[in-house]
Amino acid sequence: MSTISTIRDEYLSYIRLEKNFSSYTVSEYEKDIDEFLLFLKAEGINNLNEVTYPTARLYVTRLYDRDLSRSTISRKISSIRSFFKFANSRFSIGDSAFRSLHHPKQEERLPDFFYKEELEQLFLSIGTDKKGLRDRAILELLYATGIRVSELTGLKLQDIDDSHGIVLVMGKGRKERYVPYGSFAQEALDAYRSQSRPLLMKGQEHDRLFVNLRGNPLTDRGVRHILNKMIEAASLHTKIYPHMIRHSFATHLLANGADLRSVQELLGHSHLSSTQVYTHITKEHLRKTYMNTHPRA
């Protein structure tokens, strides 16, 4: 019989290699699973088949006792539910305990995004040295395509099709999609590949598109660090996380008349409901604009 630790390790390997989850997502799932396994150990449960619905309810009650947000609790339930689903398919472990749990009702919170003027400040803050050329190419491509940071860091040189202005992206679940990009991104990519990347490589040999200052493939964490430095340089009084660029991409497309299905395809969303949140952003933005500018609002 496989031990809990063996199932855990195989699950993490599965979501990393087969599901193509980003390193950040894998890290979050790992924390959630390990936290749950510590709870089982404290409860004297040494076999996953011993986990029952009351066990699951008790664990979720403990999460509420810690005053965690509903979104965090929901994510932890999803992590553990996914873990048990894997354990059921590979090791015949019962998975009904967490499958029966309801997610907490989510707070109404719209995704953060940048206004066009704020993005322009970011672009203006970037230098023109080898590091600046790389950072500009990163920001231009993220905004031009709306791809996830994990998709960006996974890009290879051959994934860029200059003649057609499209990039081949490996998304979640190893699903491939083509995403177009415009002239601004093309110019930034050309400058980075011809003037910056050869200097940054420092003799390294690999085909990953974006590299760090040591010539190694750039990581998700590295991109977050780069974006935070841009915010500081632009003197924008806001926090940034990489998905804000993706949110901005979708919001600006819809605000300028793009149809929802096209945006869904560009983002690589499996379900239209994931894309519909951006229509709420544009509606709220229109409402605020109206309230602030109409004489009789």
C-alpha positions in Angstrom: 0.0 0.0 0.0 1.3 3.4 -0.9 2.1 5.8 1.9 0.5 9.3 2.3 3.9 10.9 1.5 4.3 8.8 -1.7 0.8 9.9 -2.9 1.7 13.5 -2.0 4.9 13.5 -3.9 3.4 11.9 -7.0 0.5 14.4 -6.9 2.8 17.3 -6.9 4.8 15.8 -9.7 1.6 15.3 -11.6 0.4 18.9 -11.4 3.9 20.2 -12.2 4.7 18.0 -15.2 1.4 16.8 -16.6 -0.9 19.6 -15.7 1.7 22.3 -16.4 0.8 24.3 -13.3 3.1 27.3 -12.7 5.8 27.0 -10.0 3.8 29.5 -7.9 0.6 27.5 -8.1 2.4 24.2 -7.3 4.0 25.9 -4.3 0.5 27.0 -3.1 -1.0 23.6 -3.6 2.0 22.0 -1.7 1.4 24.3 1.3 -2.3 23.5 1.3 -1.7 19.7 1.1 1.1 19.7 3.7 -1.0 21.8 6.1 -3.9 19.3 5.7 -1.6 16.3 6.2 -0.3 17.8 9.5 -3.9 18.1 10.6 -4.5 14.4 9.8 -1.4 13.5 11.8 -2.6 15.5 14.8 -6.0 13.7 14.6 -4.2 10.3 14.5 -5.3 9.5 10.9 -2.5 7.6 9.1 -4.4 6.5 6.0 -6.2 8.6 3.4 -9.1 6.1 3.3 -9.9 7.0 6.9 -10.8 10.6 5.9 -14.5 11.0 6.2 -16.9 13.8 5.6 -17.0 14.8 9.3 -13.1 14.9 9.1 -13.3 17.3 6.2 -15.9 19.4 8.0 -13.7 19.6 11.1 -10.8 20.7 9.0 -12.7 23.5 7.3 -14.1 24.6 10.7 -10.5 25.0 11.8 -9.8 27.1 8.8 -12.7 29.4 9.7 -11.4 29.6 13.3 -8.2 31.1 11.9 -10.2 34.0 10.3 -8.9 33.2 6.9 -10.6 34.9 3.9 -13.3 33.0 2.1 -11.3 33.0 -1.1 -8.3 31.4 0.8 -10.6 28.7 2.4 -12.1 28.0 -1.0 -8.7 27.6 -2.6 -7.6 25.2 0.1 -10.8 23.1 -0.4 -10.0 23.0 -4.1 -6.4 21.9 -3.5 -7.4 19.1 -1.2 -10.3 18.0 -3.4 -7.9 17.9 -6.4 -5.5 15.9 -4.3 -8.1 13.3 -3.4 -9.4 13.1 -7.0 -5.8 12.2 -8.0 -5.4 9.7 -5.2 -8.7 8.1 -6.2 -7.7 7.7 -9.8 -4.2 6.5 -9.2 -4.4 4.7 -5.8 -8.2 3.9 -5.4 -8.5 6.2 -2.4 -12.0 7.3 -1.6 -12.6 10.9 -2.5 -16.2 11.6 -1.4 -15.2 13.5 1.8 -14.1 16.8 0.2 -16.3 16.2 -2.9 -19.3 16.7 -0.7 -18.1 20.0 0.8 -19.5 23.3 -0.4 -17.3 26.2 -1.1 -17.9 29.3 1.0 -19.8 32.1 -0.8 -17.2 34.4 -2.3 -16.9 38.1 -1.6 -17.8 40.3 -4.5 -14.4 41.5 -5.6 -13.4 42.6 -9.1 -9.9 42.0 -10.4 -7.5 44.9 -10.2 -6.2 46.4 -13.5 -4.1 49.3 -14.7 -5.6 52.4 -16.5 -3.9 53.2 -19.8 -2.2 56.2 -18.2 -0.7 54.0 -15.5 0.6 51.5 -18.0 2.2 54.4 -20.0 4.0 55.5 -16.8 5.3 51.9 -16.4 6.6 51.9 -20.0 8.2 55.3 -19.5 10.1 54.2 -16.4 12.0 51.5 -18.2 15.6 52.1 -19.1 17.4 51.4 -22.4 20.3 49.3 -21.2 20.4 45.5 -21.7 18.2 44.9 -18.6 15.8 47.7 -19.7 15.4 46.2 -23.2 14.6 42.8 -21.6 12.1 44.4 -19.1 10.4 46.3 -21.9 10.0 43.2 -24.0 8.5 41.4 -21.0 5.9 44.1 -20.3 5.1 44.7 -23.9 4.5 41.0 -24.5 2.4 40.5 -21.3 0.2 43.5 -22.2 0.0 42.7 -25.9 -1.1 39.0 -25.4 -2.6 38.8 -21.9 -0.6 35.5 -21.3 0.0 34.3 -17.8 3.5 34.8 -16.3 4.0 31.0 -16.2 3.3 31.0 -19.9 5.7 33.8 -20.5 8.6 32.2 -18.7 8.0 29.0 -20.5 8.3 30.6 -24.0 11.1 29.4 -26.2 12.8 31.4 -29.0 11.0 29.3 -31.7 7.6 30.0 -30.2 7.7 33.6 -31.6 6.5 33.8 -35.2 7.7 37.2 -36.4 6.4 36.8 -39.9 2.8 36.5 -38.7 3.0 38.4 -35.3 1.8 35.5 -33.2 3.2 33.5 -30.3 2.6 29.8 -29.5 1.6 29.5 -25.8 1.6 26.4 -23.7 -1.3 27.0 -21.3 -2.8 25.1 -18.4 -3.3 21.4 -18.9 -0.6 21.6 -21.6 -3.1 23.1 -24.0 -1.5 25.1 -26.8 -3.0 28.2 -28.3 -1.8 31.0 -30.7 -2.0 34.6 -29.6 -1.3 37.6 -31.8 0.7 40.6 -30.8 1.2 44.1 -32.3 4.0 46.3 -33.5 5.0 47.7 -30.1 5.7 44.2 -28.8 7.5 43.2 -32.1 9.9 46.2 -31.8 10.6 45.4 -28.2 11.2 41.7 -28.9 13.5 42.6 -31.8 15.6 44.9 -29.7 15.8 42.4 -26.8 16.8 39.4 -29.0 19.4 41.3 -31.0 20.9 43.7 -28.4 20.1 42.4 -24.9 19.7 38.6 -24.8 23.1 37.8 -26.3 24.8 39.9 -23.6 22.7 38.5 -20.8 23.3 34.8 -21.8 26.9 35.0 -20.6 27.9 31.9 -22.6 24.8 29.8 -21.5 23.2 27.6 -24.1 19.4 27.1 -24.0 16.4 28.2 -26.0 14.3 29.9 -23.4 13.3 33.3 -24.6 13.6 35.4 -21.4 16.6 35.1 -19.1 17.8 36.6 -15.9 21.1 38.6 -15.4 23.0 35.3 -15.0 21.8 33.9 -18.3 19.5 31.3 -16.7 15.8 31.0 -17.7 13.7 33.7 -16.0 11.4 32.4 -13.3 7.9 33.5 -12.3 9.3 35.0 -9.1 11.9 36.9 -11.2 9.1 38.5 -13.3 7.3 39.6 -10.1 10.5 41.2 -8.9 11.0 43.0 -12.3 7.4 44.3 -12.2 7.8 45.6 -8.6 10.9 47.5 -9.6 9.0 49.1 -12.5 6.3 50.3 -10.0 9.0 51.8 -7.8 10.6 53.5 -10.8 7.3 54.9 -12.1 6.4 56.2 -8.6 2.9 54.5 -8.9 1.3 54.2 -5.5 -0.1 50.8 -6.0 0.7 47.2 -5.4 1.3 45.1 -8.5 1.0 41.4 -9.2 1.6 39.8 -12.6 -2.0 38.9 -13.2 -2.9 42.7 -13.2 -1.3 43.0 -16.7 -3.5 40.1 -17.8 -6.6 41.7 -16.2 -5.7 45.0 -18.0 -5.4 43.3 -21.3 -8.9 41.8 -21.1 -10.5 44.9 -19.6 -9.1 47.2 -22.3 -10.1 44.8 -25.1 -13.7 44.7 -23.9 -13.9 48.4 -23.2 -12.9 49.0 -26.8 -15.5 46.7 -28.3 -14.0 43.2 -28.4 -16.5 40.4 -28.1 -16.4 38.1 -25.1 -15.8 34.9 -27.0 -12.7 36.3 -28.7 -11.3 37.5 -25.4 -12.0 34.0 -23.9 -10.0 32.4 -26.6 -7.1 34.8 -26.3 -6.9 34.3 -22.5 -7.1 30.5 -22.9 -10.1 30.2 -20.6 -11.9 26.9 -20.7 -15.2 28.4 -19.5 -16.8 31.7 -20.6 -17.8 32.4 -16.9 -14.1 33.0 -16.2 -14.0 35.7 -18.8 -17.3 37.4 -17.9 -15.9 38.9 -14.8 -14.2 41.5 -17.0 -17.5 42.7 -18.3 -18.3 43.6 -14.7 -15.1 45.7 -14.5 -16.0 47.7 -17.6 -19.5 48.3 -16.5 -18.3 49.5 -13.1 -15.8 51.7 -14.7 -18.5 53.2 -16.9 -20.8 53.8 -13.9 -18.0 55.6 -12.0 -17.2 57.7 -15.0 -20.8 58.7 -15.4 -21.2 59.5 -11.7 -18.1 61.6 -11.6 -18.7 63.5 -14.9 -22.5 63.8 -15.6 -24.0 67.1 -14.4 -27.1 65.5 -13.1 -25.6 62.3 -11.7 
